[in-house]
Amino acid sequence: MSTKMKEGKKWNVPCSHMAERSINPIRNLVDSMHITPNPDKDMIALSIGDPTIFGNLPYCETAENAVIEAIKGRKSNGYTASVGYESARTAIAEYSSTPTSEVSAKDVILCSGCSSSLDLCISCLANPGQNILIPLPGFSIYKTLAESLGIEVRHYKLLPERSWEVDLDHIEELIDDNTACIIVNNPSNPCGSVYDKQHLQDILEICQHNKLPVIADEIYEHFVFSGAKYYPLASLTDSVPILSCSGLTKRFLVPGWRMGWVIVHDRNDILKDIKRGLVKLSQRILGPNTLVQAAIPTILKQTPSDFFTETLVHMKNNADTFYSRLSAINGLTPVMPHGAMYMMVGIDIKKFPDFPTDIEFVETLVKEQSVFCLPASCFQYPNFFRIVLTVPETKVDEACNRIQEFCKKYYAAGNSMNGHA
Ligand SMILES: *Cc1c(COP(=O)(O)O)cnc(C)c1O
């Protein structure tokens, strides 16, 4: 009888609004681009922010052995607390504590990569209809996560002429009663910028004045070139509450291991409800991979400092080469990074009349020279492109030669409206 009653009903299985609104701008843009390399030249991909793809930056044996031990120990295969093993959380607390910002295991929540940490923090701090402040240019996942939840993002400007420092006045302008938090990414993807103490203190002062909690995306913590110094944001304040997001992904060169964490820095009990909320959210997926969790104490305590130094020397050498080579090319303005794995390069697009935007510039560069850089339109920041510093050194010169040849061909000295030949 009931089957008869439902005969007229048609199948209709729409996708949820949340899923529809989960848009990755990099995928969207790159998928819509015409990327056909020149068959006569091997492809050099300077676009992918994954340090493992070239195979030239092996992860540390300490980490490898720690995971093998965890498997052989046969004790890390069950469910754990959704916030993670106590041993892992204790090790992360020790690794992340500073004399002015001490934390303990209870302040740490393990997540499936730093993106999952960011997801937890954004979901916990803001309701649909509220807004959060994010950097421009900045990592695209902040927008993806927030907008899928119906949270508005407001971009605060970074200033390339000031090594990508934050436009502090612009932050003040964007804040209103509906602003739930600000995301600060230091060191930065895509900029490679590393903020000094004074600048971080200036940002904190705005947060203190406006009572704005911070999500500090510190996935590139300690990932700074010689000469620069990294300050954990939480070490510079005893009044502004901070959720610091990090993980093994970048510094330990194991993005696929999907291990990240949130550290709650809250010396004045302002985030009591948020802490409770984060634990509740962690229970939605019952915690990250236990084998990697079990390996964390060894990885964090025993990875030799040479491992980090070697990675950073590689990045710095590549940054130096790219910077000096690209600076010498008419129409390009690289901004020297001081950390992380990226460099932003400005295109004086009016001097390349064949290309309306960075997207066409990059498309033709691939087509003719088989060099693929990420157009910064992916970061809502047109007329720049981002290159990765993880490439093997031998490919850097070749990439620069090809970019130089390409720019020389299309650069039109006298053609721009405000151009001086
Ligand atoms: C790579 C990256 C992440 C995400 O890291 P996962 O641990 O792979 O999720 C987060 N923030 C920034 C700025 C990144 O570059």
PDBQT file of the ligand as one rigid body, heavy atoms in Angstrom, charges set to zero:
ROOT
HETATM    1  C1  LIG A 501      50.023  24.006   4.121  1.00  0.00    +0.000 C 
HETATM    2  C2  LIG A 501      49.298  24.991   4.950  1.00  0.00    +0.000 A 
HETATM    3  C3  LIG A 501      48.288  24.609   5.875  1.00  0.00    +0.000 A 
HETATM    4  C4  LIG A 501      47.670  23.229   5.911  1.00  0.00    +0.000 C 
HETATM    5  O1  LIG A 501      48.428  22.244   6.339  1.00  0.00    +0.000 OA
HETATM    6  P1  LIG A 501      47.913  20.749   6.495  1.00  0.00    +0.000 P 
HETATM    7  O2  LIG A 501      48.581  20.306   7.753  1.00  0.00    +0.000 OA
HETATM    8  O3  LIG A 501      48.381  20.019   5.291  1.00  0.00    +0.000 OA
HETATM    9  O4  LIG A 501      46.438  20.712   6.621  1.00  0.00    +0.000 OA
HETATM   10  C5  LIG A 501      47.727  25.588   6.664  1.00  0.00    +0.000 A 
HETATM   11  N1  LIG A 501      48.083  26.878   6.558  1.00  0.00    +0.000 NA
HETATM   12  C6  LIG A 501      49.011  27.281   5.677  1.00  0.00    +0.000 A 
HETATM   13  C7  LIG A 501      49.357  28.733   5.613  1.00  0.00    +0.000 C 
HETATM   14  C8  LIG A 501      49.641  26.362   4.837  1.00  0.00    +0.000 A 
HETATM   15  O5  LIG A 501      50.525  26.780   3.918  1.00  0.00    +0.000 OA
ENDROOT
TORSDOF 0
